[in-house]
Amino acid sequence: MDGLIGYICRVLAVVGVVGMTTVYVWSKVESGGVAQRMATAKGQLSILDEERSKLLAAVDRSKLPGVLRQRAADDLHMVAPESPGQVLIR
């Protein structure tokens, strides 16, 4: 019976070592994948940040009084009133 118990202990020891090695390697592979996805996300973040800056600059330019006046006249066919207190509704 001692030989059978010794054999089972050796098998369990080998299975334990193989299992721990598998878990260690699996965690390293997963952390490498996470690091790669984080690098990709950082690249996309910088692209989106640059695009956001461009859009904010375009919005700021479109809010200028001269640009608004020109768009109102060209796109909406609005005409400035002759006197500041005059309001025309047609």
C-alpha positions in Angstrom: 0.0 0.0 0.0 3.0 2.3 0.7 4.1 2.0 -2.9 0.6 3.0 -4.2 0.4 6.0 -1.9 3.9 7.1 -2.9 2.9 6.7 -6.6 -0.2 8.8 -6.1 1.8 11.5 -4.2 4.3 11.7 -7.1 1.5 12.0 -9.7 -0.2 14.7 -7.7 3.1 16.5 -7.3 3.7 16.4 -11.1 0.1 17.5 -11.8 0.4 20.4 -9.3 3.7 21.6 -10.8 2.3 21.3 -14.4 -0.9 23.1 -13.3 1.0 26.0 -11.6 3.3 26.3 -14.6 0.2 26.5 -16.9 -1.4 29.1 -14.7 1.8 31.2 -14.7 2.3 31.0 -18.5 -1.4 31.7 -19.1 -1.3 34.9 -16.9 1.8 36.1 -18.8 0.1 35.6 -22.1 -3.0 37.4 -21.0 -1.0 40.3 -19.6 0.8 40.6 -22.9 -2.5 40.8 -24.7 -3.8 43.4 -22.3 -0.7 45.5 -22.8 -1.1 45.3 -26.5 -4.7 46.4 -26.3 -3.7 49.3 -24.0 -1.1 50.4 -26.5 -3.7 50.3 -29.3 -6.2 52.3 -27.1 -3.5 54.9 -26.3 -2.9 55.4 -30.1 -6.6 55.8 -30.8 -6.9 58.2 -27.9 -4.2 60.4 -29.3 -5.9 60.4 -32.7 -9.3 61.2 -31.2 -7.7 63.9 -29.0 -6.2 65.6 -32.1 -9.6 65.3 -34.0 -11.4 66.8 -31.0 -8.9 69.8 -31.0 -9.6 70.4 -34.7 -13.3 70.3 -34.2 -13.2 72.7 -31.2 -11.1 75.0 -33.3 -13.6 74.8 -36.2 -16.5 75.6 -33.7 -14.6 78.6 -32.3 -14.0 79.9 -35.8 -17.6 79.5 -36.7 -18.7 81.5 -33.7 -16.9 84.7 -34.9 -19.3 87.5 -35.6 -18.2 88.0 -39.1 -18.6 84.4 -39.9 -22.1 84.3 -38.4 -23.2 87.4 -40.3 -21.9 85.9 -43.5 -23.6 82.5 -43.0 -26.9 84.3 -42.0 -26.8 86.3 -45.2 -25.7 83.5 -47.6 -27.3 80.4 -46.2 -30.4 81.7 -44.5 -31.0 84.7 -46.8 -31.3 87.0 -43.8 -31.0 90.8 -44.1 -29.8 93.1 -41.4 -32.5 95.6 -40.3 -31.9 99.3 -41.0 -32.4 100.4 -37.4 -31.3 98.3 -34.3 -34.8 98.4 -32.8 -36.6 97.2 -35.9 -37.9 93.7 -36.1 -39.5 92.4 -39.3 -41.6 89.2 -39.3 -42.8 88.0 -42.7 
